[in-house]
Amino acid sequence: MGASMELHAVNGHGSLDSKKCVDEVGKAPHVIESELPSAEERDAQALARLGKKPVLKRRFSFIAMLGFTCTVLVTWEAIPIIYTTGLTNGGTAGFAYSYLFALVGSLSLFTVLGEMASIAPTSGGQYHWTYMLAPESCRKFFSYIMGWLVICGWQALVAGSAYLSANLILALVAMNNPGYSPTQWQGTLLYWALMGLAIIVNLYSSTILPKLEFFILALHILGFFAFLIPMVYMSPQKNTSKEVWTEFNNGGDWPTMALSVFVGLIGGVFANNGTDCAVHMAEETRGADFVIPWCVVATSVLNGVLGFGTLLSMLYVTTDVEAVLESPTGQLGFPFMQIVLDSVGSYPGATVMISIVIAMFIFAVIAFLATASRIVFAFGRDKGLPFWQTMAKVHPKTAIPNYAIYIITAVACFVGIINIGSATAFNIILSIGVSSLYGSYTITEALLLWRRVRGDIRKPSEMAGYTWQANELVWGPFHIPGVLGIALNAFAVCYGTIVIVFCFFPTTVKPDAAHMNWACLITAAVIFFAVAYYLLYAKKVYQGPVVEIAPYQIS
């Protein structure tokens, strides 16, 4: 058993609440003492340093969380989906090199994000870190805007993953039934069905979700080999290494080939996006200040390598790009299905291989919903959302934020109605997924760089015998010290800036409305709404992360 820990009740503004801290006699302060196992005590202390009480159950171990993060990234599974993006702008060589750049950049960016998760392992993630790192004069405002960016980004990913999964299923049906032509209303109905599955699993299977992640992690790794080996081994024709590594393409008619390659970079970025899902599940992970950062790094490495293997395999077996683009599944937006079919030469075999990809994307919908709901719960807990009292509620038996799950699902289903009338309008709404999240990564890491260069973040050894205040800037157990940490942080910020710039570019110089990149417009609209709502109402309510537990002494 660990040593006892004192937790003092406080009011919502971070000061001691006299009604809760004075006993019936009205003389002595009331202190809650608890004997906790050392692991539980450490997790509770990590949250207490952020002023938070533990209300969610810590169900996830390192392996379970690794499975969860791999499920969200689905990197090797996403490569076939975004395959033509890189070929259009960059060609085979440009796609290979830009993916490697995205892999290195993502690893650096998420390693630094892991440092912040180790400092403050909270479901709030980026908006909480912004409050801790930003100058005191503007930290409430920037923290509030950050919260809305992250929520809208993950909301888009929830809807986008369900929409993608639904259309993958319809395209697979079309591949096996040449006379079948999918319609938008069929896609929407299937989309709603997948959202229904996701909410059922999140609400009623929460206790087995960590165990399910073990199975999903195994499927993720074994499925990679089941997809890759038959495609490469059985392919009747292959490109030469010279063709793969030296041929570039500027299909978007950009002024230079280099610019075209950077436009195509977004495909690799998309495939490696979303590792912060682990951060938002931190309050349900045992040893979060250590486990979450290492899960983030391990996932980036594992998924990045598997993704690169899938990319190279497809680059070598795709000998006629125009033919696969003109195929029935190519016309539906999924030419990789024809590539797989041409490689193995068997409809049943190709169906099984493609079904692995679809299954992983369906599992991703479940994980996306879990992640997004935790951000809504955390921001509601800190009074950042309308109806925050409801958003912050947790089911007393399951310790699951039910209302947050309801609202994310309801918004996703409502947005799905738009797809019936216009797929273009639906995709416009989904375009915020990468831009908003990379904006949150880059801004918080720029603030961290500013703080670490100034020397504002203390070492844990400097805090011995010190009475902690809520949200103190103290390095966690995962930390890259010295010049190396500064250099990595600076590179991550530069990489994030590059991604933000190019995620607003369309695929061609002169796009029509259907192929225009509307991410800039939607991101600006979200920021405008958040600023307006803050100025009109939220600034009176939102005071930053609410401090629920008083500072305490750590020996």
Residue pairs with C-beta under 8 A, 6 or more apart in sequence:
1 35
1 36
1 37
1 38
2 35
2 36
2 37
2 38
2 40
2 41
2 42
3 41
3 555
4 33
4 34
4 35
5 33
5 34
5 36
5 41
5 44
5 45
5 48
5 552
6 31
6 32
6 33
6 552
6 553
7 31
7 32
7 34
7 44
7 48
7 53
7 549
7 550
7 552
8 16
8 21
8 29
8 31
8 32
8 549
8 550
8 551
8 552
9 16
9 17
9 20
9 21
9 30
9 32
9 549
9 550
10 16
10 17
10 20
10 51
10 547
10 548
10 549
10 550
11 17
11 20
12 383
12 546
12 547
12 548
13 543
13 546
13 547
14 51
14 470
14 546
14 547
16 550
20 30
21 29
21 30
22 28
22 29
22 30
23 29
23 30
36 44
39 286
39 287
40 58
42 287
43 54
43 58
43 286
43 287
43 288
44 54
45 554
46 121
46 288
46 289
47 53
47 54
47 121
47 122
47 283
47 549
48 549
48 552
49 120
49 468
49 470
49 471
49 472
49 474
50 120
50 122
50 128
50 470
50 471
50 545
51 470
51 471
51 545
51 546
51 547
51 548
51 549
52 122
52 283
52 545
52 548
52 549
53 548
53 549
54 283
55 283
55 394
55 399
56 123
56 283
56 284
56 394
56 399
56 400
56 401
57 284
57 398
57 399
58 283
58 284
58 285
58 286
58 288
59 206
59 207
59 209
59 210
59 284
60 68
60 210
60 213
60 281
60 284
60 285
60 286
60 291
61 210
61 285
61 286
61 291
62 287
62 291
62 294
62 295
63 213
63 214
63 217
64 210
64 211
64 213
64 214
65 213
65 278
65 281
65 285
65 291
65 292
65 295
66 213
66 217
66 295
66 298
66 299
66 302
67 213
67 214
67 215
67 216
67 217
67 220
68 210
68 213
68 277
68 278
68 281
68 367
68 370
69 275
69 277
69 278
69 295
69 296
69 299
70 216
70 217
70 220
70 299
70 302
70 303
71 213
71 216
71 217
71 220
71 360
71 363
71 364
71 366
71 367
72 274
72 275
72 277
72 364
72 367
72 368
72 371
73 271
73 272
73 273
73 274
73 275
73 299
73 303
74 220
74 303
74 360
74 361
74 364
75 271
75 272
75 303
75 304
75 306
75 307
76 220
76 224
76 227
76 303
76 306
76 307
76 309
76 310
77 220
77 223
77 356
77 357
77 360
77 361
78 270
78 271
78 307
79 271
79 307
79 310
79 311
79 314
80 310
80 314
80 334
80 336
80 339
80 340
80 357
81 164
81 168
81 334
81 336
82 267
82 268
82 270
82 271
83 267
83 314
83 335
83 336
83 339
84 325
84 335
85 264
85 266
85 267
85 270
85 507
86 94
86 95
86 98
86 99
86 264
86 267
86 268
86 311
87 95
87 249
87 251
87 264
87 318
87 321
88 249
88 251
88 252
88 264
88 507
89 249
89 250
89 251
89 252
89 254
89 260
89 261
89 263
89 264
89 507
90 97
90 98
90 248
90 249
90 260
90 261
90 263
90 264
90 265
91 247
91 248
91 249
91 250
92 239
92 243
92 244
92 245
92 247
92 249
92 315
93 244
93 245
93 246
93 247
93 248
94 248
94 249
94 257
94 260
94 261
94 264
95 264
95 267
95 268
95 311
95 315
96 244
96 245
96 311
96 312
96 315
97 261
98 261
98 262
98 264
98 265
98 267
98 268
99 267
99 268
99 271
99 307
99 308
99 311
100 308
101 265
101 268
102 265
102 268
102 269
102 271
102 272
103 268
103 272
103 304
103 307
103 308
105 491
105 492
105 495
105 496
105 498
105 499
106 269
106 272
106 273
106 275
106 300
106 304
106 495
107 297
107 300
107 301
107 304
108 488
108 491
108 492
108 495
109 441
109 442
109 445
109 492
109 495
109 496
110 275
110 276
110 296
110 297
110 299
110 300
111 293
111 296
111 297
111 300
111 480
111 488
111 492
112 445
112 448
112 488
112 489
112 492
113 275
113 276
113 279
113 296
113 441
113 444
113 445
114 292
114 293
114 294
114 296
114 297
114 478
115 293
115 448
115 475
115 476
115 478
115 479
115 480
115 485
116 129
116 444
116 445
116 448
117 125
117 278
117 279
117 282
117 288
117 289
117 292
117 293
117 296
117 476
117 478
118 289
118 290
118 292
118 293
118 475
118 476
118 477
118 478
118 479
119 129
119 132
119 289
119 457
119 473
119 474
119 475
119 476
120 128
120 129
120 132
120 471
120 476
121 279
121 282
121 283
121 285
121 288
121 289
121 292
121 476
122 128
122 282
122 283
122 378
122 545
123 279
123 280
123 281
123 282
123 283
123 374
123 375
123 377
123 378
124 147
124 375
124 378
124 379
124 382
124 545
125 150
125 276
125 279
125 280
125 282
125 375
125 378
126 146
126 147
126 149
126 150
126 276
126 279
126 440
126 441
126 443
126 444
127 143
127 144
127 146
127 147
127 150
127 379
127 382
127 384
127 440
128 143
128 378
128 382
128 471
128 545
129 444
129 447
129 448
130 139
130 142
130 143
130 146
130 443
130 444
130 447
131 139
131 140
131 142
131 143
131 471
131 544
131 545
132 139
132 471
132 473
133 139
133 444
133 447
133 448
133 450
133 451
133 473
134 142
134 143
134 447
139 544
140 539
140 542
140 543
140 544
141 534
141 539
142 443
143 544
143 545
144 384
144 530
144 534
144 538
144 539
144 542
145 527
145 530
145 531
145 534
146 440
146 443
146 444
147 375
147 379
147 382
147 384
148 384
148 526
148 527
148 529
148 530
149 436
149 437
149 439
149 440
149 523
149 526
149 527
149 530
150 375
150 436
150 437
150 440
151 372
151 375
151 376
151 379
151 385
152 432
152 436
152 526
153 432
153 433
153 434
153 435
153 436
153 437
153 440
154 280
154 368
154 371
154 372
154 375
154 437
155 372
155 408
155 411
155 412
156 429
156 430
156 431
156 432
156 433
156 436
157 274
157 368
157 372
157 433
157 437
158 198
158 365
158 368
158 369
158 372
158 408
158 412
159 411
159 412
159 415
159 416
159 429
159 430
160 430
160 433
161 361
161 364
161 365
161 368
162 191
162 194
162 195
162 198
162 365
162 412
162 416
163 187
163 191
163 416
163 419
163 426
163 430
164 361
165 191
165 194
165 358
165 361
165 362
165 364
165 365
166 187
166 188
166 190
166 191
166 193
166 194
167 182
167 187
167 332
167 333
167 334
168 334
168 354
168 357
168 358
168 361
169 190
169 358
170 182
170 186
170 187
170 190
170 332
171 182
171 329
171 332
171 333
171 334
171 337
172 337
172 351
172 354
172 355
172 358
173 180
173 182
174 180
174 181
174 182
174 328
174 329
174 332
175 328
175 329
175 337
175 338
175 341
175 347
175 350
175 351
175 354
176 347
176 351
178 328
182 332
184 419
184 420
184 423
185 420
187 419
188 416
188 417
188 419
188 420
191 416
191 419
192 413
192 416
194 362
194 365
195 365
195 369
195 409
195 412
195 413
195 416
197 362
197 365
197 366
198 365
198 366
198 368
198 369
198 409
199 369
199 405
199 406
199 409
201 209
201 366
202 209
202 366
202 369
202 370
202 373
202 400
202 405
203 398
203 400
203 402
203 405
205 212
206 398
206 400
207 398
209 366
209 370
216 360
216 363
219 356
219 359
219 360
219 363
220 360
221 306
223 356
223 357
223 359
223 360
224 306
224 309
224 310
226 352
226 353
226 356
227 310
227 340
227 353
227 356
227 357
228 309
228 310
228 313
230 343
230 344
230 349
230 353
231 313
231 314
231 317
231 339
231 340
231 343
231 344
231 353
232 313
232 316
232 317
232 343
234 343
234 344
234 345
235 316
235 317
235 342
235 343
236 342
236 343
236 345
237 317
237 319
238 316
238 317
238 319
239 315
239 316
239 317
239 318
239 319
244 312
244 315
244 316
248 257
248 260
248 261
249 260
250 257
250 260
251 260
251 507
251 508
252 260
252 263
252 506
252 507
252 508
252 509
253 508
253 509
253 510
254 260
254 263
254 509
262 498
262 502
263 502
263 505
263 507
265 498
265 499
265 502
266 434
266 499
266 502
266 503
266 505
268 307
269 434
269 438
269 499
269 503
270 434
271 307
272 300
272 303
272 304
272 307
273 433
273 434
273 437
273 438
274 368
274 371
274 437
275 296
275 299
275 300
276 296
276 437
276 440
276 441
277 367
277 368
277 371
278 285
278 292
278 295
278 296
278 299
279 292
279 296
280 371
280 374
280 375
280 378
281 292
281 370
281 371
281 374
282 288
282 292
283 374
284 374
285 291
285 292
289 476
289 477
289 478
290 476
290 477
290 478
293 476
293 478
294 478
314 336
314 339
317 339
317 342
317 343
318 324
318 339
323 338
324 330
324 335
324 336
324 338
324 339
324 342
325 335
327 335
327 337
327 338
328 338
329 335
329 336
329 337
329 338
330 338
337 350
337 354
340 350
340 353
340 354
341 347
341 350
343 350
344 350
344 353
369 405
369 408
369 409
370 405
372 408
373 401
373 404
373 405
373 408
374 401
374 404
376 385
376 391
376 401
376 404
376 407
376 408
377 391
377 392
377 394
377 401
377 404
379 385
379 388
379 391
380 387
380 388
380 389
380 390
380 391
380 392
380 404
381 388
381 391
381 392
381 546
382 388
382 542
382 544
382 545
382 546
383 541
383 542
383 543
383 546
384 538
384 542
385 391
388 541
390 403
391 401
391 403
391 404
391 407
392 401
393 401
393 402
393 403
394 400
394 401
394 402
395 401
395 402
415 426
415 429
416 426
418 425
418 426
418 429
419 426
424 513
424 514
427 518
428 518
428 521
428 522
429 522
431 517
431 518
431 519
431 522
432 519
432 522
432 523
432 526
434 499
434 503
434 519
435 500
435 503
435 504
435 519
435 520
435 522
435 523
436 523
436 526
438 496
438 499
438 500
438 503
439 500
439 523
441 492
441 496
442 493
442 496
442 497
442 499
442 500
445 489
445 492
445 493
445 496
446 493
448 489
449 486
449 489
449 490
449 493
451 457
451 473
452 485
452 486
452 489
453 486
456 473
457 473
457 474
457 475
458 472
458 473
458 474
458 475
459 474
459 475
460 474
460 475
460 476
462 474
463 472
463 474
463 554
464 554
464 555
465 553
465 555
466 553
466 554
467 551
467 552
467 553
468 551
468 552
468 553
468 554
469 551
470 545
470 547
470 549
470 551
471 545
471 547
479 485
480 488
503 517
503 519
504 517
504 519
504 520
505 517
506 515
506 516
506 517
507 515
507 517
508 515
511 517
534 542
